[in-house]
Amino acid sequence: IHFAVYRNQNQPATSLSAPKGGEGRGGEALRVEGERAPVILIHGLYANGRMNWDATGITALLAKHFQVITLDCRGHGRSGKPQAEDAYGTNMVEDVVRLMNHLHIKTASVAGYSMGAMIALKLAVTHPARVNRLVLGGMGWINADVSMKSVWDKTDRTRFTVPTACVQSFPKFAITEAKIKAVKIPVDIIIGEEDPCRQWYVAPLHLVRPDWPVHVIAGADHLNC
């Protein structure tokens, strides 16, 4: 994947190539805004950094207080779109680690929505020293011992350029109960009242980690939370 890095939009861009990601199209696949403590925002399936975070005003709001890093995950936006079945899953987690290394970020707060929350939680479990706080939006815990349910099965995937291998890799984000219990950092969960992921993934997580606050957005579903 080839990312172009923009700092505050007024400084010259540098580039980062992550191996085995496919060919990118350049452009603003990775954006860095603001200063102070770093916050990494990871978008959901069929979205991109601009759609999830910039267009909703979240980037601008957080950039007043933090250094905000948004990226287009592999298979999305302006990042490369490999077709191989093994190109996604935990490789998407390692992409975040590579970006942190490139930006010389030792540890960061991480927030993800939907697919981004899967990546973020897996990151916190597999690289605990790199995450100091976690916010999961629109998703909870994919239990390694339970079959995964999906809100994406009825989506017309032909409308999007995201390779089907990406969705098919989601079970790779599964985590055992023991590893969930071992997480030491603060975690907050945000979920829509009408989001089916609330019952499927957030409720089981809350049973295991009742110390992680769950913030329910009244009247919201998975797409508008």
Buried (B, 14 or more C-beta within 10 A) or exposed (E): BBBBBBBEEEEEBEEBEBEBBBEBEEBBBBBBBBBEBBBBBBBBBBBBBBBBBBEEEBBEEBBEEBBBBBBBBBBBBBBBBBEEEEBBBBBBBBBBBBBBEBBEBEBBBBBBBBBBBBBBBBBBBBBBEBBBBBBBBBBBBBBBEEEEEEBBEEEEBEEBEBBBBBBEBBEBBBBEBEBBEEBEEEBBBBBBEBBEBBEBBBBBBBEBBEEBEBEBBEEBBBEEB
